Amino acid sequence: MEVTVTKEEILKNSNNYELGKLVRQKYWDLYKNEIEENPDEHVGLVIGPDGKIKRVVKAEEMNQSCEICGEPTYMISTEHLIGNNHLACSLNDENSYDLCIICGNPTSYKKNTHIDLRVGFIEGAGQSCDESCRKK
């Protein structure tokens, strides 16, 4: 990206501070236009029952939204999501229970229960129901 400053703009802004401000503003205007023309490409994966990817779609087509607040989540980085929900919404929803990472059923542990107080928590993965679920 190249910022161009005309002779007239330099003479009009004889103060270095004002000239720097002008250059910065031009840069951010160009940057904004570049981002709008080339938005970050987010995609969604449609995964079949066999666990294989069936097709790749634009995230907007998947209509992802937070189940707690209802806001769209397709432009949110996956590290800030729990499932389709915002991490912040999930953490603030103290009355909701963790879902089993294996079968998807609600567990007996609330989301804000510390992992040292849980049975069946798999570090790096999440909460499982019980022993029988983990053996499947």
C-alpha positions as CSV (number, residue, x, y, z in Angstrom):
1,M,0.0,0.0,0.0
2,E,1.4,3.4,-0.9
3,V,0.3,6.7,0.6
4,T,0.7,9.7,-1.7
5,V,0.9,13.3,-0.4
6,T,0.7,16.2,-2.8
7,K,2.9,19.3,-2.8
8,E,-0.2,21.4,-1.9
9,E,-0.9,19.2,1.1
10,I,2.7,19.5,2.3
11,L,2.6,23.3,2.0
12,K,-0.9,23.5,3.5
13,N,0.3,21.5,6.5
14,S,3.6,23.2,7.3
15,N,3.6,21.8,10.9
16,N,5.1,18.3,11.0
17,Y,2.5,17.2,13.5
18,E,-0.3,18.2,11.1
19,L,1.5,16.6,8.1
20,G,2.0,13.4,10.0
21,K,-1.7,13.4,11.0
22,L,-2.7,13.8,7.3
23,V,-0.4,10.9,6.3
24,R,-1.8,8.7,9.0
25,Q,-5.4,9.5,8.0
26,K,-4.7,8.8,4.4
27,Y,-3.1,5.5,5.3
28,W,-6.0,4.4,7.4
29,D,-8.5,5.4,4.7
30,L,-6.6,3.3,2.2
31,Y,-6.3,0.4,4.7
32,K,-10.1,0.5,5.3
33,N,-10.9,0.5,1.6
34,E,-8.5,-2.4,1.1
35,I,-10.1,-4.4,3.9
36,E,-13.6,-3.7,2.6
37,E,-12.6,-4.9,-0.9
38,N,-10.8,-8.0,0.4
39,P,-12.6,-9.1,3.5
40,D,-11.1,-11.8,5.6
41,E,-12.2,-15.1,4.2
42,H,-14.0,-17.2,6.8
43,V,-15.4,-20.6,5.8
44,G,-17.5,-23.2,7.4
45,L,-17.1,-27.0,7.0
46,V,-20.1,-29.2,6.5
47,I,-19.1,-32.5,8.1
48,G,-21.0,-35.7,7.4
49,P,-21.9,-38.5,9.8
50,D,-18.8,-40.4,8.8
51,G,-16.6,-37.5,10.1
52,K,-15.4,-36.5,6.6
53,I,-15.8,-33.0,5.2
54,K,-18.6,-32.9,2.7
55,R,-18.3,-29.3,1.5
56,V,-16.8,-26.0,2.3
57,V,-19.1,-23.0,2.5
58,K,-18.8,-19.3,3.4
59,A,-19.4,-18.9,7.1
60,E,-22.3,-16.5,6.4
61,E,-24.1,-19.3,4.7
62,M,-24.0,-21.4,7.8
63,N,-26.0,-18.8,9.8
64,Q,-23.9,-19.3,12.9
65,S,-25.1,-17.3,15.9
66,C,-24.6,-17.4,19.6
67,E,-27.4,-19.4,21.3
68,I,-27.1,-17.2,24.4
69,C,-27.1,-13.6,23.0
70,G,-28.3,-14.3,19.4
71,E,-25.4,-12.3,17.8
72,P,-23.7,-13.7,14.7
73,T,-20.5,-15.6,15.3
74,Y,-19.2,-16.4,11.8
75,M,-16.6,-13.6,12.0
76,I,-15.3,-14.6,15.5
77,S,-12.1,-16.6,15.8
78,T,-12.7,-20.1,17.0
79,E,-10.5,-19.6,20.1
80,H,-13.2,-17.1,21.3
81,L,-16.1,-19.6,20.8
82,I,-17.4,-22.5,22.7
83,G,-19.4,-24.4,20.0
84,N,-21.3,-21.6,18.3
85,N,-21.5,-19.5,21.4
86,H,-19.2,-16.6,22.4
87,L,-16.7,-17.5,25.1
88,A,-17.8,-14.5,27.2
89,C,-21.5,-15.4,26.9
90,S,-20.8,-19.0,27.9
91,L,-18.8,-17.9,30.9
92,N,-21.4,-15.4,32.0
93,D,-24.1,-18.0,31.7
94,E,-23.5,-19.5,35.2
95,N,-26.6,-21.6,35.3
96,S,-25.7,-23.6,32.2
97,Y,-24.2,-27.0,32.3
98,D,-21.3,-28.3,30.3
99,L,-22.1,-30.7,27.4
100,C,-20.3,-34.0,27.1
101,I,-17.6,-33.7,24.4
102,I,-18.4,-37.3,23.3
103,C,-22.1,-37.6,23.2
104,G,-23.3,-34.0,23.5
105,N,-25.6,-34.5,26.4
106,P,-25.6,-32.1,29.4
107,T,-23.3,-33.2,32.2
108,S,-23.8,-32.7,35.9
109,Y,-21.2,-29.9,36.0
110,K,-21.9,-26.3,35.6
111,K,-19.6,-24.4,33.2
112,N,-18.1,-22.4,36.0
113,T,-17.2,-25.4,38.1
114,H,-13.4,-25.6,38.5
115,I,-11.8,-28.6,36.6
116,D,-10.1,-29.8,39.8
117,L,-13.5,-30.5,41.3
118,R,-14.8,-32.5,38.3
119,V,-14.7,-36.2,37.4
120,G,-14.3,-37.1,33.7
121,F,-12.7,-33.8,32.6
122,I,-10.3,-34.3,29.8
123,E,-7.7,-31.6,29.7
124,G,-7.5,-29.9,26.3
125,A,-10.8,-31.4,25.2
126,G,-13.5,-30.8,27.9
127,Q,-16.0,-32.6,30.1
128,S,-17.3,-36.1,29.5
129,C,-20.5,-37.6,31.0
130,D,-19.1,-40.6,32.9
131,E,-16.9,-43.6,32.5
132,S,-19.4,-45.5,30.2
133,C,-19.5,-42.5,27.8
134,R,-15.7,-42.3,27.6
135,K,-15.4,-46.1,26.8
136,K,-17.7,-45.9,23.8
